[in-house]
Amino acid sequence: MMATTNDAVSTMAEPCPDCGRETSHEVNVQILTESTKPDNAEFSREPYRVSECRVCGTTTTTRMNNA
């Protein structure tokens, strides 16, 4: 997947699966291209919530539109 847009970044506390506790995370929304075919790329962009733990660096990406 390829990130095409990176919106505002915010910091919030949430559970980290690797740390096993609540830690500070940088959270943002990115528009990612899901198709690997250049012909379909412009039609396959979806918003994803990207959360990165500021303690261990683990990144979690969650698709926001499951239509």
C-alpha atoms as an extended CHARMM CRD file, in Angstrom:
* protein
*
        67  EXT
         1         1  MET       CA              0.0000000000        0.0000000000        0.0000000000  PROA      1               0.0000000000
         2         2  MET       CA              1.1050000000        3.5190000000       -0.6800000000  PROA      2               0.0000000000
         3         3  ALA       CA              0.3320000000        6.6160000000        1.3920000000  PROA      3               0.0000000000
         4         4  THR       CA             -0.9310000000        9.4880000000       -0.7150000000  PROA      4               0.0000000000
         5         5  THR       CA             -1.9880000000       11.9300000000        1.9980000000  PROA      5               0.0000000000
         6         6  ASN       CA             -0.8900000000       12.4830000000        5.5820000000  PROA      6               0.0000000000
         7         7  ASP       CA             -3.3220000000       14.6420000000        7.5440000000  PROA      7               0.0000000000
         8         8  ALA       CA             -2.7960000000       16.2790000000       10.9410000000  PROA      8               0.0000000000
         9         9  VAL       CA             -0.9850000000       14.2450000000       13.6030000000  PROA      9               0.0000000000
        10        10  SER       CA             -2.1580000000       14.1010000000       17.2040000000  PROA      10              0.0000000000
        11        11  THR       CA             -0.8270000000       12.3780000000       20.2980000000  PROA      11              0.0000000000
        12        12  MET       CA             -3.0340000000       10.2880000000       22.5590000000  PROA      12              0.0000000000
        13        13  ALA       CA             -2.7750000000        7.5120000000       25.1450000000  PROA      13              0.0000000000
        14        14  GLU       CA             -4.0090000000        4.0910000000       24.0320000000  PROA      14              0.0000000000
        15        15  PRO       CA             -3.1480000000        0.4210000000       24.6050000000  PROA      15              0.0000000000
        16        16  CYS       CA             -0.0080000000       -0.8950000000       22.8780000000  PROA      16              0.0000000000
        17        17  PRO       CA             -0.0820000000       -4.6160000000       22.0260000000  PROA      17              0.0000000000
        18        18  ASP       CA              3.7250000000       -4.9270000000       22.2210000000  PROA      18              0.0000000000
        19        19  CYS       CA              4.2740000000       -2.8860000000       25.4080000000  PROA      19              0.0000000000
        20        20  GLY       CA              1.2840000000       -4.5460000000       27.0880000000  PROA      20              0.0000000000
        21        21  ARG       CA              0.1220000000       -1.2840000000       28.6400000000  PROA      21              0.0000000000
        22        22  GLU       CA             -1.3150000000        2.1180000000       27.7720000000  PROA      22              0.0000000000
        23        23  THR       CA              1.3250000000        4.3630000000       26.1900000000  PROA      23              0.0000000000
        24        24  SER       CA              1.5430000000        7.6060000000       24.2310000000  PROA      24              0.0000000000
        25        25  HSD       CA              0.8460000000        7.1780000000       20.4990000000  PROA      25              0.0000000000
        26        26  GLU       CA              1.0890000000        9.4560000000       17.4690000000  PROA      26              0.0000000000
        27        27  VAL       CA             -2.1760000000        9.0390000000       15.5690000000  PROA      27              0.0000000000
        28        28  ASN       CA             -3.0650000000       10.2620000000       12.0810000000  PROA      28              0.0000000000
        29        29  VAL       CA             -5.2780000000        9.4480000000        9.1170000000  PROA      29              0.0000000000
        30        30  GLN       CA             -3.6700000000        8.5080000000        5.8200000000  PROA      30              0.0000000000
        31        31  ILE       CA             -5.2600000000        7.8870000000        2.4500000000  PROA      31              0.0000000000
        32        32  LEU       CA             -3.6730000000        4.6430000000        1.2140000000  PROA      32              0.0000000000
        33        33  THR       CA             -3.7980000000        3.1650000000       -2.2740000000  PROA      33              0.0000000000
        34        34  GLU       CA             -4.9000000000       -0.4720000000       -2.0620000000  PROA      34              0.0000000000
        35        35  SER       CA             -4.5090000000       -1.5330000000       -5.6920000000  PROA      35              0.0000000000
        36        36  THR       CA             -1.1090000000       -2.5070000000       -7.0560000000  PROA      36              0.0000000000
        37        37  LYS       CA             -2.3190000000       -1.9300000000      -10.6350000000  PROA      37              0.0000000000
        38        38  PRO       CA             -1.5560000000        1.5970000000      -11.9270000000  PROA      38              0.0000000000
        39        39  ASP       CA             -4.8140000000        1.6520000000      -13.9460000000  PROA      39              0.0000000000
        40        40  ASN       CA             -6.9520000000        1.2120000000      -10.7980000000  PROA      40              0.0000000000
        41        41  ALA       CA             -4.8370000000        3.1070000000       -8.2530000000  PROA      41              0.0000000000
        42        42  GLU       CA             -6.8270000000        6.3420000000       -8.3840000000  PROA      42              0.0000000000
        43        43  PHE       CA            -10.0470000000        4.4300000000       -7.6300000000  PROA      43              0.0000000000
        44        44  SER       CA             -8.7120000000        2.2850000000       -4.7810000000  PROA      44              0.0000000000
        45        45  ARG       CA             -7.7790000000        4.8620000000       -2.1420000000  PROA      45              0.0000000000
        46        46  GLU       CA             -9.1910000000        4.3960000000        1.3530000000  PROA      46              0.0000000000
        47        47  PRO       CA             -8.7370000000        6.1820000000        4.7070000000  PROA      47              0.0000000000
        48        48  TYR       CA             -6.6470000000        4.3810000000        7.3260000000  PROA      48              0.0000000000
        49        49  ARG       CA             -6.0440000000        5.2470000000       10.9890000000  PROA      49              0.0000000000
        50        50  VAL       CA             -2.3060000000        4.9260000000       11.6600000000  PROA      50              0.0000000000
        51        51  SER       CA             -1.1340000000        4.7420000000       15.2870000000  PROA      51              0.0000000000
        52        52  GLU       CA              2.5570000000        4.5990000000       16.2790000000  PROA      52              0.0000000000
        53        53  CYS       CA              3.6530000000        3.8650000000       19.8470000000  PROA      53              0.0000000000
        54        54  ARG       CA              6.0920000000        6.5140000000       21.0530000000  PROA      54              0.0000000000
        55        55  VAL       CA              7.6980000000        4.0060000000       23.4500000000  PROA      55              0.0000000000
        56        56  CYS       CA              8.4610000000        0.9660000000       21.2380000000  PROA      56              0.0000000000
        57        57  GLY       CA              7.6730000000        2.2470000000       17.7120000000  PROA      57              0.0000000000
        58        58  THR       CA              5.0140000000       -0.3740000000       16.8960000000  PROA      58              0.0000000000
        59        59  THR       CA              2.6880000000        0.8700000000       14.1550000000  PROA      59              0.0000000000
        60        60  THR       CA             -0.9470000000       -0.2350000000       13.8510000000  PROA      60              0.0000000000
        61        61  THR       CA             -2.8860000000        0.4940000000       10.6680000000  PROA      61              0.0000000000
        62        62  THR       CA             -6.6910000000        0.1290000000       10.6240000000  PROA      62              0.0000000000
        63        63  ARG       CA             -8.9350000000        0.5890000000        7.5870000000  PROA      63              0.0000000000
        64        64  MET       CA            -11.6460000000        3.0930000000        8.4850000000  PROA      64              0.0000000000
        65        65  ASN       CA            -14.1160000000        2.4050000000        5.6770000000  PROA      65              0.0000000000
        66        66  ASN       CA            -15.2020000000       -1.2410000000        5.5590000000  PROA      66              0.0000000000
        67        67  ALA       CA            -17.9650000000       -0.8160000000        2.9900000000  PROA      67              0.0000000000
